[in-house]
Amino acid sequence: MTELEVARFSTLPEGELAVAILRNHGIAARLPDRDTATMNPDLLIALGNVRVVAPDHQIRAARDMIARVRAGDFAQDAEPETGDWMIDATPGRVGELDEDQIGGVLKQVKKAGVIVVVLAFVVFPVFSCVMMARGY
């Protein structure tokens, strides 16, 4: 049994979704580049993105299914999600959001990262050059 390429996708999640849709419709699709994409995603560009392959006897059905997916045949109107994890951004409350809700939990970490980068790549090298110029 020979496998042929069905389609290529720029990201691994897109390829995984395509394989899931194809398998859901009875097509034995797989991602031969999954391990490479997981271990070294930078190689995806060199490989020509993530390939989805299927057996040669199912290739026409697989390509037709991917064409339907790309055309939006399976798209549904999304219901608005609700849940405790969401920020209440109703029109009357937008101005009431505090800075912690907008910035998120990583806000302090981002500030610390900026400080480390400035120290490592600006302050320390300049200080080192000044000290070397003075002969220390």
N, C-alpha and C positions, 0 to 999 in steps of 0.2 A: 504494500500500500504506500503510495507516494503522497506526500503532503505538499500543498501549494499555498502560496501566500494569498490571504484574503484581503488584508489591508494593513496599513502602517499607521501608528499613532504616536504623537509626540511625547506623551507621558505614559508611565506604567499604569496609573489608575484608569486612563482611557482604554488602554489595551485590556486590562482586567475586566472592565465593564463590557467591552465588546465580546470577550470570551464568555462571560456569564450570560449575555443575551443569546449568543449563538448556541451555547449548551442548553439553555432553557428551551430552545426551539429544536432540539434533537440533533444538533450539529456538533461533532466531536472536535471542537476547536481547542487550540492551546497557544501558549506564548513561549516560543523557543528561546527568547532573549530575556526571560524573567530574571534568571540568576545574575546575568551581566548587568541588567538595569538596577537590580537591588544592590549589588556589591559595588558597582562603579557607574553611577548614573551619568557621569560626564562622557562616557563612551557612547551614549545613545546617539549623539550627533554623528559620531564617526560610523556607527552601525547603520545609520539611516532611520533612526527611531525604532519603536517597538513593533515587531512583526506579529501579526496574528495569522496562524496557519490552520488549515483544515484538510481532511483527506480529499484526494482528487475527485472522488465520486460525489462529494458534497460541496464542491467549490462554487458551483453556480448558485446554489441555494444560499450559501454563506455570503457571497458577494452581494446578492440581491437583498439579503437581510441587512447587511451593513449599509447599503445604499438607502434602504428604508429608514434606518436609524438616523443616518446623516440628514435625511430629508425631513425628519421630525415626525414621522408617522406614529411613534410611540410616546411622544411628548404628551404630558398631561398638565392641565392647569393646576398649579400648586396651591394647596390650601394654606392659608397663613398659619404658621406654626405658633404655638403658644407654649409657654413653659416658664418655670422659675428661673432658668438660666438666661432668659432673654432680658434685655434692657427695655423698660417700658418707655417707648419713644412716641407716645401718642402726641398729637399736635399741641395739646395744652400743657404737656409735661416736658417738652424738649428743653426748655430753659431751666428746668429744675434738676437736671442730671448733675451730680457732683463730679469733681475731677477724677475720683477713684473709679467711678463707673465708666468713664470715658477712656481713661488711660489704661485700665486693666491692672492685673497683678504684676506685670513685668515692668511697670513704669520705673520703679526704683532700680531694677536690674539694668535697664537701658541707660539710666543716668550713670550708674557705676561703670558700665562698659565704656561710655564716652570718656570718663575721667581716666580710666586705665589706658585707653588708646592715646589720649593727649599726653599723659605722662610718659608712656613708653616710646612714642614716636616724635615728640616735640621737646618736652622739658628735659628728659634724660640725655638725649643726644646733644642738645645745645649746651647743657651743663658740662658734659664730657668734653666738648670742643673747647669751652672756655677754660676748663681746668688744664687741658693739654697745652693750650696756648700760654698759660702762666707757668708751665713747667712742673706741675704737680703730678 
